[in-house]
Amino acid sequence: MDEDPRNKSRLLIMIARSEAALDELVTGMLDVGITGATVVESKGLGAILRQDMPMFAGLAALLPQHTGSRVVISLTTLNEIADLKKYVDDMEPEQQPIVITLHVDEMWGPIRA
């Protein structure tokens, strides 16, 4: 018998735009049962232009000043994502992350349940 499609794995990618947004997001993830994730510090294009490519500094002025964020990556289920969506929808708009979900067709390696 086929597995319930709502329980198949999904890759959840979220971009929290501030430390406060990350704290709130982690709280929501734990509340809905998502206990495993990787958090990656990221640098926005504006910061790269300002710091590493001074010849494009004029373009950086057109981009938002705040250019750092945290990328949260988690392997989870559609049910947990649906619960997290309710939590994120209740967050203040400036704290809401950008959220992307992808179907996972296959995975291998040292996967812990």
Contacts in CASP RR format, 6 or more apart in sequence:
PFRMAT RR
TARGET T0000
AUTHOR 0000-0000-0000
METHOD contacts of the structure
MODEL  1
MDEDPRNKSRLLIMIARSEAALDELVTGMLDVGITGATVVESKGLGAILR
QDMPMFAGLAALLPQHTGSRVVISLTTLNEIADLKKYVDDMEPEQQPIVI
TLHVDEMWGPIRA
5 78 0 8 1.000
6 77 0 8 1.000
6 78 0 8 1.000
6 79 0 8 1.000
7 77 0 8 1.000
7 78 0 8 1.000
7 79 0 8 1.000
8 77 0 8 1.000
8 78 0 8 1.000
8 103 0 8 1.000
8 104 0 8 1.000
9 75 0 8 1.000
9 76 0 8 1.000
9 77 0 8 1.000
9 104 0 8 1.000
9 107 0 8 1.000
10 75 0 8 1.000
10 76 0 8 1.000
10 77 0 8 1.000
10 78 0 8 1.000
10 81 0 8 1.000
10 101 0 8 1.000
10 102 0 8 1.000
10 103 0 8 1.000
10 104 0 8 1.000
11 73 0 8 1.000
11 74 0 8 1.000
11 75 0 8 1.000
11 101 0 8 1.000
11 102 0 8 1.000
11 103 0 8 1.000
11 104 0 8 1.000
12 34 0 8 1.000
12 37 0 8 1.000
12 72 0 8 1.000
12 73 0 8 1.000
12 74 0 8 1.000
12 75 0 8 1.000
12 76 0 8 1.000
12 81 0 8 1.000
12 84 0 8 1.000
12 99 0 8 1.000
12 100 0 8 1.000
12 101 0 8 1.000
13 71 0 8 1.000
13 72 0 8 1.000
13 73 0 8 1.000
13 99 0 8 1.000
13 100 0 8 1.000
13 101 0 8 1.000
13 102 0 8 1.000
14 25 0 8 1.000
14 71 0 8 1.000
14 72 0 8 1.000
14 97 0 8 1.000
14 98 0 8 1.000
14 99 0 8 1.000
14 100 0 8 1.000
15 42 0 8 1.000
15 69 0 8 1.000
15 70 0 8 1.000
15 71 0 8 1.000
15 72 0 8 1.000
15 97 0 8 1.000
15 98 0 8 1.000
15 99 0 8 1.000
16 22 0 8 1.000
16 25 0 8 1.000
16 69 0 8 1.000
16 70 0 8 1.000
16 71 0 8 1.000
16 72 0 8 1.000
16 97 0 8 1.000
17 66 0 8 1.000
17 68 0 8 1.000
17 69 0 8 1.000
17 94 0 8 1.000
17 97 0 8 1.000
17 98 0 8 1.000
18 66 0 8 1.000
18 69 0 8 1.000
18 95 0 8 1.000
19 70 0 8 1.000
20 95 0 8 1.000
21 91 0 8 1.000
21 94 0 8 1.000
21 95 0 8 1.000
21 96 0 8 1.000
21 97 0 8 1.000
22 39 0 8 1.000
22 70 0 8 1.000
22 72 0 8 1.000
24 91 0 8 1.000
24 95 0 8 1.000
25 72 0 8 1.000
25 88 0 8 1.000
25 91 0 8 1.000
25 97 0 8 1.000
26 37 0 8 1.000
26 72 0 8 1.000
28 84 0 8 1.000
28 87 0 8 1.000
29 35 0 8 1.000
29 37 0 8 1.000
29 72 0 8 1.000
29 74 0 8 1.000
29 84 0 8 1.000
31 87 0 8 1.000
32 80 0 8 1.000
32 83 0 8 1.000
32 84 0 8 1.000
32 87 0 8 1.000
33 80 0 8 1.000
33 83 0 8 1.000
34 74 0 8 1.000
34 76 0 8 1.000
34 80 0 8 1.000
34 84 0 8 1.000
36 74 0 8 1.000
36 75 0 8 1.000
37 72 0 8 1.000
37 73 0 8 1.000
37 74 0 8 1.000
38 72 0 8 1.000
38 73 0 8 1.000
38 74 0 8 1.000
39 70 0 8 1.000
39 71 0 8 1.000
39 72 0 8 1.000
39 73 0 8 1.000
40 70 0 8 1.000
40 71 0 8 1.000
40 72 0 8 1.000
40 73 0 8 1.000
41 68 0 8 1.000
41 70 0 8 1.000
42 68 0 8 1.000
42 69 0 8 1.000
42 70 0 8 1.000
42 71 0 8 1.000
43 67 0 8 1.000
43 68 0 8 1.000
44 67 0 8 1.000
44 68 0 8 1.000
44 69 0 8 1.000
45 63 0 8 1.000
45 67 0 8 1.000
46 60 0 8 1.000
46 63 0 8 1.000
46 64 0 8 1.000
46 67 0 8 1.000
47 67 0 8 1.000
47 68 0 8 1.000
48 67 0 8 1.000
49 56 0 8 1.000
49 57 0 8 1.000
49 58 0 8 1.000
49 59 0 8 1.000
49 60 0 8 1.000
49 63 0 8 1.000
50 57 0 8 1.000
50 60 0 8 1.000
50 67 0 8 1.000
72 97 0 8 1.000
75 104 0 8 1.000
75 107 0 8 1.000
81 101 0 8 1.000
85 99 0 8 1.000
88 96 0 8 1.000
88 97 0 8 1.000
88 99 0 8 1.000
89 96 0 8 1.000
END
